[in-house]
């Protein structure tokens, strides 16, 4: 009888422990992100992120996991995420724009991930080195990169062949070539650039020149403004010189917000512009231009080699998470399997394994090569980034208009940006 009682007691203990383990494994993972990431009606569209399909597969493989998806339009994303966090009702997972992730970290919205990464054995070595630091402050990881967008120089084949001029391969050739390609009487300009929108100016103009030439706007930890020191003023001077050479349409340059570049290029009114791989769709759909018949792409080389500004999306765990371990396990599933990440994003994936799967083709190779080269955010991650980008745009425009020298514009930037720097300045 004692043996039976002992057996019964052991069975009760075993059932109790099993129930506790099962209950512990159950997790409802909430995600607050752009509505396109997990939208069911996009799941069968080849060019759209396949987050919905991946989520369904994950639940099949992990029957104790369910998801609560809160999608929001791009224009409302930051405000929706901030409102949820300030109300103490944040999700388990946030997918954040890299340009705003610094302020999210500063406000304490994102959990440090290093211990969770170690516990779940998430292999961070799979990420491109230049992207892995996208959400790292003072050695602490607060998020992981999903994707990015590198940029190159687009050159109009017809215009170059007509002029008998070779496209530039180096930044120090751009002004001379652009001047040769300019014919104001025919309304044709050697280069088209737009400074009417702060992020476009930071990423595709100032940032591209800075990265390839080893120049800086702020120091590495964003505690000091260095734009006005040494050769860093060339970030402004280059665009002043290109404008003063008469090689750009000033209306496009001063008020354009992006579409003007493909418009001028596609209508044979501009010989060159800087853009990402996504430009190929616009050129094909709206102007009938195909690579490589109608245009070429060039990763311009500078004093520091080839380089590109990068941005993209960051995924992290919010401070309000009830299931941080389960959240990181799902993040691991999305990002560290090449096939999953390639399906999850329609930008350039943050790992070489995913980039080898999609996108594929000769056109994409220069963009991928840049990810293994000199790529980083043109202004280091910090809470003041949005304001710093706007100040940079404003002072550069003033310098282009002749209101300031490059040094004066850089000094003005540093003075205005002083209150936006991280503590320690």
ABEGO torsion letter per residue (X at the ends): XAAAAAAAAAAAAAAAAAAAAAAAABBBBBBBBBAAAABAAAAABAABBAAAAAAAAAAAABAABBBBBBBBBAAAAAAAAAAAAAAGABBABBBBBAAAAAAAAAAGABBBAAAAAAAAGBBAAABBAAAAAAABBGGBBABBBABBBBBBBBBBAAAAAAAGBBBBABAAAAAAAAAAABBAAAGBBABBBBAABAAAAAAABAAAAAAAAGBBABBAAGABBAAABEAAAAAAAAAAAAAAAGABBAAAAAABAGAAAAAAAAAGABABBBBBAAAAAAAAAAAGBBOAAABBBBBBBBAAEBBBBBBEBBBBBBAABABAAAAAAAAAAAAABAAAAAAABABBBABAAAAAAOBBEAAAAAAAAAAABBBBBABBBBAAAAAAAAAAAAAAAAAAAGABBAAAAAAAAAAAAAAABBBGX
